[in-house]
Amino acid sequence: MLPRSLIALATLSLSATAASAGIIGVTGNTTWLGSPPVACGFNQLAGQVAYAWDEKQGVNLFLNVDMINNPGTSTSPIPGTVGGGPMDSHFIHFQGVPGVIGVTGTVSFSQPIAAVIFTNTNLDASDGPAGAPATIYPTLYPFRGLSTLPPSIFSISGNTLSFNFQTIVPSNFIDQVRVITHSVPAPGSAAMLGLAGVACARRRRR
């Protein structure tokens, strides 16, 4: 028999889920929102900065994405798919106001970036499965993604996305990027492995 302390630990680990891999820091012209906004459509989140927030955490996502190469840039992306395990989604949004030409900055996450979505078609398709449930996204709005005139660009390396979003004001375009990261491994997984090792060692000693 295992000691009661180990049994209690096993019960706790079984109830553990994958921990979130959220935003851990921003720089430059970036505002980190502690909770998702009510809406991020045209003229609903305009300002002098880009806004970043965490969306869904620890969910099984199966998505077509615009970039799976890390490191990589939005000027030479490799499209693909992601799925097959718990993942977290995050969002970056920028709509300028008169007097703001563009913004630059970085957003860093607790886990490496697995994929990025930045075309309006893939953003639309991922709003439901990856978007924050309480946020109204501009699904089917044709002028979202990365502006091409003037060009908005970003690059990713490890767990950091660096951006240079440009805009012409007035404009009906919204720069929007969805970032996908793997969830942090569940704390319970390591605990269960440890318990298995203890149990095997106890059996060998008998």
C-alpha positions as CSV (number, residue, x, y, z in Angstrom):
1,M,0.0,0.0,0.0
2,L,1.2,3.5,-0.7
3,P,1.3,6.0,2.2
4,R,-1.7,8.3,2.6
5,S,0.4,11.3,1.6
6,L,1.2,9.7,-1.8
7,I,-2.5,8.8,-2.3
8,A,-3.5,12.4,-1.6
9,L,-0.9,13.6,-4.0
10,A,-2.2,11.2,-6.7
11,T,-5.7,12.5,-6.2
12,L,-4.6,16.1,-6.5
13,S,-2.6,15.3,-9.7
14,L,-5.4,13.6,-11.3
15,S,-7.5,16.7,-11.0
16,A,-4.8,19.0,-12.4
17,T,-5.2,20.3,-15.9
18,A,-2.8,21.9,-18.4
19,A,-1.6,25.3,-17.1
20,S,-2.0,28.3,-19.3
21,A,0.8,29.6,-21.4
22,G,-0.1,33.3,-21.3
23,I,1.5,36.6,-22.1
24,I,4.3,37.4,-19.8
25,G,5.4,40.8,-21.0
26,V,5.1,43.5,-23.7
27,T,7.3,46.4,-24.8
28,G,7.0,49.5,-27.0
29,N,3.6,50.8,-28.1
30,T,1.7,47.8,-26.6
31,T,-1.0,47.7,-24.0
32,W,-1.4,44.3,-22.3
33,L,-5.1,43.8,-21.4
34,G,-5.6,41.7,-18.2
35,S,-8.9,40.4,-19.6
36,P,-10.3,40.2,-23.2
37,P,-12.2,43.2,-24.4
38,V,-15.9,43.3,-25.1
39,A,-15.3,43.8,-28.8
40,C,-12.5,44.4,-31.3
41,G,-14.2,45.3,-34.5
42,F,-13.8,48.5,-36.5
43,N,-13.7,51.6,-34.3
44,Q,-14.3,49.5,-31.2
45,L,-10.7,49.4,-30.0
46,A,-8.9,52.2,-31.8
47,G,-6.0,54.0,-30.2
48,Q,-2.4,55.0,-30.1
49,V,-1.2,51.6,-29.2
50,A,-1.6,47.9,-30.1
51,Y,-3.6,45.8,-27.6
52,A,-2.7,42.3,-26.6
53,W,-4.7,39.8,-24.6
54,D,-5.0,36.1,-23.8
55,E,-7.9,34.2,-25.4
56,K,-8.6,30.5,-24.8
57,Q,-6.3,28.4,-22.6
58,G,-5.6,24.6,-22.6
59,V,-8.0,23.7,-25.4
60,N,-7.6,21.2,-28.3
61,L,-7.3,23.3,-31.4
62,F,-7.2,22.1,-35.0
63,L,-6.6,25.1,-37.2
64,N,-5.3,26.2,-40.5
65,V,-2.6,28.8,-39.8
66,D,-0.5,31.2,-41.8
67,M,2.9,30.6,-40.2
68,I,4.4,27.6,-38.5
69,N,8.1,28.5,-39.0
70,N,9.8,29.8,-35.8
71,P,11.9,31.8,-36.3
72,G,10.1,33.5,-39.2
73,T,8.6,36.7,-40.5
74,S,5.3,37.6,-42.0
75,T,7.0,38.4,-45.3
76,S,8.1,34.8,-45.8
77,P,5.7,32.6,-43.8
78,I,5.2,28.9,-44.1
79,P,1.5,28.0,-43.7
80,G,0.3,24.8,-42.2
81,T,-1.9,23.4,-39.5
82,V,-1.8,23.0,-35.7
83,G,-3.6,20.5,-33.5
84,G,-3.2,17.4,-31.5
85,G,-2.8,18.7,-28.0
86,P,-3.8,21.4,-25.5
87,M,-3.0,24.8,-26.9
88,D,-3.5,28.4,-25.9
89,S,-4.5,31.4,-28.1
90,H,-3.7,35.0,-27.8
91,F,-4.6,38.1,-29.8
92,I,-2.9,41.4,-30.9
93,H,-5.0,44.2,-32.3
94,F,-4.2,47.7,-33.7
95,Q,-6.4,50.3,-35.3
96,G,-4.8,53.7,-35.5
97,V,-6.4,57.1,-34.8
98,P,-5.6,60.5,-36.6
99,G,-2.0,61.5,-35.8
100,V,-0.8,57.9,-35.3
101,I,1.2,56.6,-38.3
102,G,2.2,53.3,-36.8
103,V,3.3,51.4,-33.7
104,T,6.1,49.0,-32.9
105,G,6.6,46.7,-30.0
106,T,6.9,43.1,-28.8
107,V,4.7,40.6,-27.0
108,S,6.3,37.7,-25.2
109,F,4.7,34.4,-24.0
110,S,5.6,31.8,-21.4
111,Q,5.9,29.2,-24.1
112,P,7.4,29.2,-27.6
113,I,5.1,30.3,-30.4
114,A,3.7,27.3,-32.3
115,A,1.8,29.2,-35.0
116,V,0.5,32.6,-36.1
117,I,-2.7,33.5,-38.0
118,F,-2.9,36.8,-39.8
119,T,-5.0,36.5,-42.9
120,N,-8.7,37.4,-42.8
121,T,-9.9,34.0,-43.9
122,N,-8.0,32.1,-41.2
123,L,-8.8,34.7,-38.6
124,D,-12.5,34.3,-39.4
125,A,-12.3,30.5,-39.2
126,S,-10.4,30.6,-35.9
127,D,-12.6,33.2,-34.1
128,G,-15.0,30.5,-32.8
129,P,-12.6,27.8,-31.7
130,A,-9.8,30.1,-30.5
131,G,-11.3,33.4,-29.7
132,A,-12.2,34.6,-26.2
133,P,-15.9,33.6,-25.5
134,A,-17.0,37.0,-24.3
135,T,-15.4,39.0,-27.1
136,I,-17.2,40.0,-30.2
137,Y,-14.7,39.6,-33.1
138,P,-15.2,41.2,-36.6
139,T,-15.7,37.8,-38.2
140,L,-16.4,38.1,-42.0
141,Y,-15.1,41.7,-42.0
142,P,-12.9,41.8,-45.1
143,F,-10.4,44.5,-43.9
144,R,-8.6,42.7,-41.1
145,G,-5.3,40.9,-40.8
146,L,-2.1,42.7,-41.9
147,S,-2.3,45.9,-43.7
148,T,-0.5,45.9,-47.1
149,L,-0.7,49.7,-47.8
150,P,1.4,50.7,-46.0
151,P,2.7,47.2,-45.1
152,S,2.5,46.0,-41.6
153,I,5.0,43.3,-40.7
154,F,6.0,41.1,-37.7
155,S,8.6,38.5,-36.9
156,I,8.7,35.7,-34.3
157,S,11.6,34.1,-32.5
158,G,11.2,31.6,-29.7
159,N,8.5,33.0,-27.4
160,T,8.5,36.6,-28.7
161,L,6.6,38.3,-31.5
162,S,8.0,41.7,-32.7
163,F,5.7,43.9,-34.8
164,N,5.7,47.0,-36.9
165,F,2.1,47.9,-37.7
166,Q,1.5,50.7,-40.1
167,T,-1.7,52.5,-41.0
168,I,-3.2,55.3,-43.0
169,V,-5.8,57.3,-41.0
170,P,-8.6,57.5,-41.8
171,S,-8.8,53.8,-42.9
172,N,-11.2,51.0,-42.5
173,F,-8.4,48.4,-42.0
174,I,-7.6,46.7,-38.7
175,D,-4.3,45.0,-38.0
176,Q,-5.1,41.7,-36.2
177,V,-2.9,38.7,-35.4
178,R,-3.7,35.5,-33.5
179,V,-0.8,33.7,-31.8
180,I,-1.0,30.0,-30.8
181,T,1.3,28.5,-28.2
182,H,1.3,25.0,-26.6
183,S,0.0,24.9,-23.1
184,V,2.4,24.4,-20.2
185,P,2.5,20.7,-19.3
186,A,0.1,19.8,-16.6
187,P,1.6,19.8,-13.1
188,G,-0.2,16.6,-12.4
189,S,1.6,14.8,-15.2
190,A,5.0,15.1,-13.5
191,A,3.5,14.2,-10.1
192,M,1.9,11.1,-11.6
193,L,5.3,10.0,-13.1
194,G,6.9,10.5,-9.7
195,L,4.3,8.4,-8.0
196,A,4.7,5.7,-10.5
197,G,8.5,5.6,-9.8
198,V,7.9,5.5,-6.1
199,A,5.4,2.6,-6.4
200,C,7.8,0.6,-8.6
201,A,10.7,1.2,-6.2
202,R,8.5,0.0,-3.3
203,R,7.6,-3.1,-5.2
204,R,11.3,-3.9,-5.9
205,R,12.2,-3.6,-2.3
206,R,9.6,-6.1,-1.2
